[in-house]
Amino acid sequence: MTIVATPQELKDYLKDINKSIGFVPTMGALHEGHISLIKKARQENEIVIVSIFLNPTQFLKGEDLEKYPKKDEADKQICKLSGVDILFFPHAKDIYSEDEVSLQAPNVRGYVLEGASRPSHFNGVLTVVMKLLNIVNPTNAYFGKKDAQQLHLISLMVKQMFMSVNVVGVDTLREKDGLAFSSRNIYLSKEERQEALKISASLYQAGRMIGKNILDTKQIVEKMREILEPLEISYVEVLNRDFELIRHVEISNTIILVEAKVGSTRLLDNIWL
Ligand code: PAF
């Protein structure tokens, strides 16, 4: 595995490589969920590139940028063992300059759900993803479906900016008891981890209701909120895959999303139906 630190070095390295490239952008603290993205990239491409860049612009003031888990050596090891060809590990000064051009998330879909409580978050995500895609110029780029709104907005950016990369959404990986893998899970105490299971339980319940042909989204959301009690809920929403609110579940075109606070940790999860 080759480790590359600057955008120019990576561009030079890739100049004469005429192979399909699968790209997995990350912020480090890699877990099973990331490994499943890397595996998929490995299956579908000749070259696999992973980036580790803790992007400061997607954190709002007072958020967990400083305490975000850093596991550089373990991350390198995971990449090596997962068959990554190139690890791109840039410093912030190589990605950002003083006076920046930046991207603005769409006015509606960028400022609901996650974007409502974190207003400039998706501007930072889209800006850094655009930069990384331009540096790597991959054939396919892999993102987890757990961050459904992020995946939706990145797909929208790629379409609206006429970019040629193929964006691939990868299913959420869960622990045996249902908790979705997330870098933030390490903040949870033993008791909080148990409480956090209410999130996947509420989604499973929604799945069961839909299985019984209960498609009224108001009824589904009410039941989910009951299960989530007493967690502090940021949102429980049922949307179609264009991220529009729907009143009835549309089979094969619905995402149910939850964000709730467990202790001081915000966790998101969803199911795609
Ligand atoms: O999902 C993440 O880890 C980040 O938002 C991403 C896509 C790597 C951009 O910093």
Boltz pocket constraint, residues with backbone or C-beta under 6 A from the ligand:
constraints:
  - pocket:
      binder: B
      contacts: [[A, 25], [A, 26], [A, 27], [A, 53], [A, 55], [A, 58], [A, 125], [A, 128], [A, 129], [A, 147], [A, 150]]
      max_distance: 6.0
